[in-house]
Amino acid sequence: MAATGASFPKRVQALLASLDNELLLSSISILEIALKNARKKIDMPEAFMHQAVQDLGLTVIAFEPRHAYRLFTLPMHHADPFDRMIIATALVEDVPVIGGDGQFARYEGLRVIW
């Protein structure tokens, strides 16, 4: 789990630990985690998710119509709808994405950390 940072590279762990960085989480990530939990692909109940967001000091960004409209012009480099929504949100909000998915780097203008 991200709470320990154990699965992140050291550079990402340092960025997450820095008090100078505002840590954002897309509401789409919560949606994806909830669905994976319901399908028993991961074990992360709602209470744990709430606590993790609080403990990590995350600011949750709601998925808004302006993010959805960005999907109309987003190239189909990636088929995962959750990732595409996160990418669209990051592009609209002009914030970097932390993620190990190599497809993210194919999106022009998207700043990818990791």
C-alpha positions, 0 to 999 in steps of 0.5 A: 500500500502507498502508506508505506511507500514500499512499492515506489522507487526512492525518488517517488518516496521522497516526493511523497514524504516532502511537506512541500508537495501537495498530494492529489488523488483522483476520485477515479482512483477511489472508484477503481479501488472500490471496484477491485475491492468488490471483485476481491482483487484487492483487500481495501475496505472503505474505512481503510481507504478513508484512513489512508487518504487522511493519513497520507494527507491527500487532496481528492480531486473530483472527476468533473465534466471538463475532465470528461470532455478532455477524453474526446481529444485524448489519443487511444494509447491506452485502453484502460478507462480508469487510466484514461480518466486519470490522464485526462484529469492530470492534463486538465489540472496541469499536474504530474502523475505518479504511476509505473505504467509505461503507456503514460509517457506516450501522452503529449504534455503529460508529466509522469513521475516514475 
